[in-house]
Amino acid sequence: MSELIIQFSQWLLTLTQGAEPWDSYARYLPRLMDGVWVTLQLVIVSGIAGFIMAIPLALMRIAKSPWLWVLPYCYIFFFRGTPLLVQIFLVYYGLSQFESLRNLGWIWTDVLSQPYWCAIIAFSLNTSAYIAELFRGAIQAVPKGEVEAAQSLGMSRRKQYQHIILPRAFGIILPAYGNEVILMLKGSALASTITLLDLMGATRGAIARTYMSLEFFLLAGLLYLILTAILIGFFRLLENWYNAHQHATRMPVNKLDAQLRDKHIEDNAR
């Protein structure tokens, strides 16, 4: 892929013939695309990690025992109440203050001292707090009739959450979850403050060499807009597939068993 981008950049250089800012765009396109790839990695990895962390946080959050819900409540309150930039600095600069962490060997040298993994840790912790609150509200919004139907079938509490409550809650939070991922994409620009060459970091590097701040910030904004459009389209397709029952406009009533037909269904199918 990188070779194709380099070849495309060279072709653009011959096409622009020194005309600015297109010539500078062509010369720095490979670096910008590398930054786009780093940005996507940050969003995808931290999004998955945050989603996995959010499920137990949400389940503990709705627990009745104070010993279970106090800790996730404080966790969510802290990460929702403090700026993401402060959280990134706390992870990247703050962890180095503890000598016990600096003596962890490869965990420190390969993970906790690297800006890439520090950014992923900070983004994962931040987005898990927001997603946990989304899940908490969605779990409490699951219709009681569905839970009672699962109970009438003799399902255990674990199976109710596994087959009924959590899948239903995921469908409820999908639109808001898509918004959270988009906000995380835009928030990933803060990763450049800890020397990480994401899209914004690559853009700042190009500006430092060309002094074309307006031109490259416009290009970076366009690339972020394209990434956002892709995410919107992906979540729109995911929502239409997962919540297909909410978008069904025509029901094949003629294929139903005659005993299942009634006037209400036939009127809704018209």
Secondary structure, DSSP 8 states (H G I E B T S, - for coil): -HHHHHHHHHHHHHHHTT-TTHHHHHHHHHHHHHHHHHHHHHHHHHHHHHHHHHHHHHHHHT-SSHHHHHHHHHHHHHHHHS-HHHHHHIIIIIGGG-HHHHTSTHIIIIIITSHHHHHHHHHHHHHHHHHHHHHHHHHHHS-HHHHHHHHHTT--HHHHIIIIIHHHHHHHHHHHHHHHHHHHHHHGGGGGGGT--SHHHHHHHHHHHH--HHHHHHHHHHHHHHHHHHHHHHHHHHHHHHTHHHH-----GGGS-GGG--HHHHHHH-
